[in-house]
Amino acid sequence: MTGSKPIVAIMYDFDKTLCTKDMQNYRFIPSLGMQVSEFWDYTNTVQLNEHMDSVLAYMYAAIKLSRERNIPLKRSGLEENGKGIEFFKGVEEWFSRINKFGEENGVSVEHYVISSGMKEIIDGTAISGEFKNIFACEYLYDSDGNAVWPKTAVNYTNKTQFVYRINKGVLDVSNDIDLNRSMPDDSKRIPFQNMIYIGDGLSDVPCMKMMKSYGGKAIAVYQSLDEKVKELLRKDRVDYIYPADYSEGSGLDLTVKDIIRNMAISDKLFEEYSKQLKSIGE
């Protein structure tokens, strides 16, 4: 909680949710002198041949290919790549507008990224400062600043770990003790029913299903309304589907505001119930 004010957490995938394509495709892969398809074909080959996790495979490929081309893979270079990210309509104005709406309705809104993309690239984007925390793949660097090993790998199924971290307020990824410690529901920092997850597809299904199961809300955004997106709604894996348009007055904007308003009212009603229960003696 922030003072006595309830918190609403909005969690986002990044690639094709906030930006228009995989973040590596904008500048990183071209910087290697490769076509986008060439890089991902190589990554897929490594994954299949080595029976490797897909996320670890692309992180390994990035290091290996950079070394082979004598192009240092450094944090500063990856952050610089973040400047080339192209966002969906309205994204850059979205956060201040939603934060203001939350304040007007008596809640604090916090924004989080849970992504299988590169944290360093996200850190270099124009919107990185809007997030309370960014959970994404990250490298460990040697004394010369070169990436040598994955420090954090976020794949499609372990994304749910970070939802629990947000729920409990345990944001340090090295702190597993507090993450796994039993905690009463009423002492958790952000209850699941005050959470919204926004993603773009099948890779987000574990988090979306988690929201559906625990009382939060799940929203899928899309660039084109194909059958895969429709199936998410038909199979009750999400609550809503919308075009990836974050501008004021869009369907996504209006529905997220309605959800926040509803969460704020629910918190007020629960607070009133708790006061009355206390006044008559539990």
C-alpha positions as CSV (number, residue, x, y, z in Angstrom):
1,M,0.0,0.0,0.0
2,T,1.0,3.6,-0.5
3,G,-0.1,5.3,2.7
4,S,-3.8,4.3,3.0
5,K,-4.3,4.4,-0.7
6,P,-5.0,1.1,-2.5
7,I,-2.6,0.1,-5.4
8,V,-3.6,-1.1,-8.8
9,A,-0.9,-2.9,-10.8
10,I,-0.9,-2.9,-14.5
11,M,1.5,-5.5,-16.0
12,Y,2.6,-5.5,-19.6
13,D,4.3,-7.8,-21.9
14,F,6.5,-5.6,-24.2
15,D,7.1,-7.0,-27.7
16,K,3.9,-6.6,-29.8
17,T,2.1,-5.4,-26.7
18,L,3.7,-1.9,-26.3
19,C,6.0,-1.9,-29.3
20,T,5.2,-3.1,-32.8
21,K,7.5,-6.1,-33.2
22,D,10.2,-8.0,-31.3
23,M,12.6,-5.4,-29.8
24,Q,15.7,-7.1,-31.1
25,N,14.4,-6.6,-34.7
26,Y,14.6,-2.8,-34.7
27,R,18.4,-2.1,-34.3
28,F,20.1,-5.0,-32.5
29,I,19.9,-7.7,-35.3
30,P,20.7,-5.2,-38.1
31,S,23.8,-4.1,-36.0
32,L,25.1,-7.6,-36.5
33,G,24.8,-7.3,-40.2
34,M,22.1,-9.9,-40.3
35,Q,18.6,-10.1,-41.6
36,V,15.9,-10.6,-38.9
37,S,14.9,-14.0,-40.3
38,E,18.5,-15.1,-40.4
39,F,19.0,-14.4,-36.7
40,W,15.8,-16.1,-35.5
41,D,16.4,-19.1,-37.8
42,Y,19.9,-19.5,-36.2
43,T,18.4,-19.2,-32.7
44,N,15.7,-21.8,-33.5
45,T,18.4,-24.2,-34.9
46,V,20.4,-23.8,-31.6
47,Q,17.3,-24.4,-29.6
48,L,16.4,-27.6,-31.4
49,N,19.9,-29.0,-31.8
50,E,20.8,-28.4,-28.2
51,H,17.3,-29.1,-26.7
52,M,17.5,-25.6,-25.2
53,D,15.1,-23.2,-23.7
54,S,14.1,-20.8,-26.4
55,V,14.9,-17.7,-24.4
56,L,18.3,-19.0,-23.3
57,A,18.9,-19.9,-27.0
58,Y,18.4,-16.4,-28.2
59,M,20.5,-14.9,-25.4
60,Y,23.3,-17.4,-26.2
61,A,23.0,-16.6,-30.0
62,A,23.3,-12.9,-29.3
63,I,26.6,-13.4,-27.4
64,K,28.0,-15.9,-29.9
65,L,27.2,-14.0,-33.0
66,S,28.4,-10.7,-31.5
67,R,31.8,-12.3,-30.7
68,E,32.1,-13.9,-34.1
69,R,31.6,-10.5,-35.7
70,N,33.8,-8.7,-33.3
71,I,31.0,-6.5,-32.2
72,P,31.1,-6.1,-28.4
73,L,27.8,-6.9,-26.7
74,K,27.7,-4.2,-24.0
75,R,24.9,-2.8,-21.8
76,S,25.4,0.7,-23.2
77,G,25.1,-0.6,-26.8
78,L,21.9,-2.5,-26.0
79,E,20.4,0.5,-24.2
80,E,21.2,2.6,-27.3
81,N,19.2,0.1,-29.3
82,G,16.2,1.0,-27.1
83,K,16.1,4.4,-28.7
84,G,14.9,2.8,-32.0
85,I,11.8,1.2,-30.5
86,E,8.5,2.1,-32.2
87,F,5.5,2.1,-29.9
88,F,1.8,1.6,-30.7
89,K,-0.4,4.7,-30.9
90,G,-0.8,6.5,-27.6
91,V,1.7,4.4,-25.6
92,E,4.0,7.3,-24.6
93,E,1.1,9.4,-23.2
94,W,-0.7,6.4,-21.7
95,F,1.0,6.2,-18.3
96,S,0.5,9.8,-17.1
97,R,-3.1,9.7,-18.2
98,I,-3.9,6.4,-16.4
99,N,-1.9,7.5,-13.3
100,K,-4.0,10.7,-13.2
101,F,-7.2,8.7,-13.6
102,G,-6.2,6.4,-10.7
103,E,-5.4,9.4,-8.4
104,E,-8.8,10.9,-9.3
105,N,-10.4,7.6,-8.2
106,G,-8.5,7.2,-5.0
107,V,-5.9,4.6,-6.0
108,S,-2.2,4.6,-7.0
109,V,-1.5,2.9,-10.3
110,E,1.8,1.1,-10.7
111,H,3.1,-0.2,-14.1
112,Y,5.3,-3.2,-14.5
113,V,6.9,-5.0,-17.5
114,I,7.1,-8.8,-17.6
115,S,8.9,-9.6,-20.8
116,S,11.1,-12.2,-22.5
117,G,12.8,-9.4,-24.3
118,M,16.1,-7.7,-23.2
119,K,15.9,-5.5,-20.1
120,E,18.8,-3.4,-21.3
121,I,17.0,-2.5,-24.5
122,I,13.8,-1.6,-22.5
123,D,16.0,0.5,-20.2
124,G,17.0,2.6,-23.2
125,T,13.5,3.3,-24.4
126,A,11.6,6.6,-23.8
127,I,9.1,4.9,-21.5
128,S,11.5,3.0,-19.2
129,G,11.0,5.5,-16.4
130,E,7.3,4.9,-16.3
131,F,7.7,1.4,-14.7
132,K,7.9,0.5,-11.0
133,N,10.0,-2.5,-12.1
134,I,11.0,-4.1,-15.3
135,F,11.3,-7.9,-15.2
136,A,13.0,-9.1,-18.4
137,C,16.0,-11.0,-19.7
138,E,19.3,-9.5,-18.6
139,Y,23.0,-10.3,-18.9
140,L,25.9,-10.5,-16.4
141,Y,28.8,-8.4,-17.6
142,D,32.6,-8.9,-17.1
143,S,35.0,-6.2,-15.9
144,D,35.3,-4.9,-19.5
145,G,31.6,-4.5,-19.7
146,N,31.0,-7.4,-22.1
147,A,28.0,-9.7,-21.7
148,V,29.2,-13.1,-20.6
149,W,26.2,-15.0,-19.1
150,P,22.4,-14.7,-18.7
151,K,21.7,-13.1,-15.3
152,T,17.9,-13.3,-15.6
153,A,15.9,-15.3,-18.2
154,V,12.2,-14.8,-18.4
155,N,10.4,-17.5,-20.4
156,Y,6.8,-17.9,-21.1
157,T,5.9,-20.1,-18.1
158,N,8.1,-18.5,-15.4
159,K,6.5,-15.2,-16.1
160,T,4.0,-16.1,-13.4
161,Q,6.8,-15.9,-10.8
162,F,7.0,-12.2,-11.3
163,V,3.2,-11.7,-10.8
164,Y,3.7,-13.3,-7.4
165,R,6.6,-11.0,-6.7
166,I,4.4,-8.0,-7.5
167,N,1.6,-9.4,-5.4
168,K,3.9,-9.8,-2.4
169,G,6.1,-6.7,-3.0
170,V,9.2,-8.8,-3.4
171,L,10.7,-7.2,-6.4
172,D,14.4,-8.2,-6.0
173,V,14.7,-11.3,-8.3
174,S,17.5,-12.7,-6.0
175,N,15.2,-12.8,-3.0
176,D,13.5,-16.2,-3.2
177,I,13.2,-16.6,0.5
178,D,10.6,-13.9,1.0
179,L,8.9,-14.8,-2.3
180,N,8.3,-18.4,-1.1
181,R,7.4,-17.4,2.5
182,S,3.8,-18.0,3.5
183,M,2.0,-14.7,3.8
184,P,-1.7,-13.9,4.8
185,D,-3.7,-12.5,1.9
186,D,-4.5,-9.3,3.7
187,S,-0.8,-8.5,4.2
188,K,0.2,-8.8,0.5
189,R,1.1,-5.5,-1.1
190,I,-1.1,-5.7,-4.1
191,P,-4.0,-8.3,-4.1
192,F,-4.6,-10.2,-7.3
193,Q,-8.0,-8.6,-7.7
194,N,-6.2,-5.3,-8.1
195,M,-4.1,-6.5,-11.0
196,I,-4.5,-6.1,-14.8
197,Y,-2.3,-8.0,-17.3
198,I,-2.0,-6.8,-20.9
199,G,-0.4,-9.1,-23.4
200,D,-0.5,-10.0,-27.1
201,G,-0.8,-13.7,-27.5
202,L,-0.1,-17.3,-26.5
203,S,3.1,-16.6,-24.7
204,D,1.1,-14.5,-22.2
205,V,-1.5,-17.2,-21.5
206,P,-0.1,-18.4,-18.2
207,C,-0.3,-14.9,-16.7
208,M,-3.6,-14.3,-18.3
209,K,-5.1,-17.5,-16.9
210,M,-3.6,-16.6,-13.5
211,M,-5.5,-13.3,-13.6
212,K,-8.7,-15.1,-14.5
213,S,-8.3,-17.6,-11.7
214,Y,-7.4,-15.1,-8.9
215,G,-9.8,-12.2,-9.6
216,G,-7.6,-9.9,-11.7
217,K,-8.3,-8.9,-15.3
218,A,-6.6,-10.0,-18.5
219,I,-6.6,-8.1,-21.8
220,A,-5.1,-9.2,-25.1
221,V,-4.1,-6.5,-27.6
222,Y,-3.6,-7.1,-31.3
223,Q,-2.4,-5.6,-34.6
224,S,-4.8,-7.7,-36.6
225,L,-7.8,-9.7,-35.4
226,D,-6.8,-13.2,-36.3
227,E,-8.1,-16.6,-35.1
228,K,-5.5,-16.9,-32.4
229,V,-6.7,-13.7,-30.8
230,K,-10.3,-14.7,-31.1
231,E,-9.6,-18.1,-29.5
232,L,-8.2,-16.3,-26.4
233,L,-11.6,-14.8,-25.8
234,R,-13.7,-17.8,-27.0
235,K,-11.7,-20.1,-24.6
236,D,-12.1,-17.7,-21.7
237,R,-8.4,-17.1,-21.4
238,V,-8.8,-13.3,-21.4
239,D,-11.5,-10.9,-20.3
240,Y,-11.2,-8.5,-23.3
241,I,-9.5,-8.1,-26.6
242,Y,-8.7,-4.8,-28.2
243,P,-6.6,-3.2,-31.0
244,A,-3.2,-2.1,-29.7
245,D,-4.3,1.5,-29.5
246,Y,-3.5,3.2,-26.2
247,S,-4.8,6.7,-27.1
248,E,-7.4,8.5,-25.1
249,G,-10.9,7.3,-25.9
250,S,-9.8,4.0,-27.4
251,G,-11.6,0.8,-26.4
252,L,-8.5,-0.2,-24.4
253,D,-8.3,3.2,-22.7
254,L,-12.0,3.2,-21.7
255,T,-12.1,-0.4,-20.4
256,V,-8.9,-0.1,-18.3
257,K,-10.4,3.1,-16.7
258,D,-13.6,1.2,-16.0
259,I,-11.6,-1.6,-14.4
260,I,-9.6,0.8,-12.3
261,R,-12.9,2.5,-11.2
262,N,-14.4,-0.8,-10.3
263,M,-11.3,-1.9,-8.3
264,A,-11.3,1.5,-6.5
265,I,-15.0,1.0,-5.5
266,S,-14.4,-2.6,-4.4
267,D,-11.6,-1.4,-2.1
268,K,-13.8,1.3,-0.6
269,L,-16.6,-1.2,0.0
270,F,-14.2,-3.7,1.6
271,E,-12.7,-1.0,3.8
272,E,-16.2,0.0,5.0
273,Y,-17.0,-3.6,5.8
274,S,-13.8,-4.0,7.8
275,K,-14.6,-0.8,9.8
276,Q,-18.0,-2.0,10.6
277,L,-16.8,-5.5,11.6
278,K,-14.2,-3.9,13.8
279,S,-16.7,-1.6,15.4
280,I,-19.0,-4.4,16.5
281,G,-16.2,-6.6,17.6
282,E,-15.0,-9.6,15.6
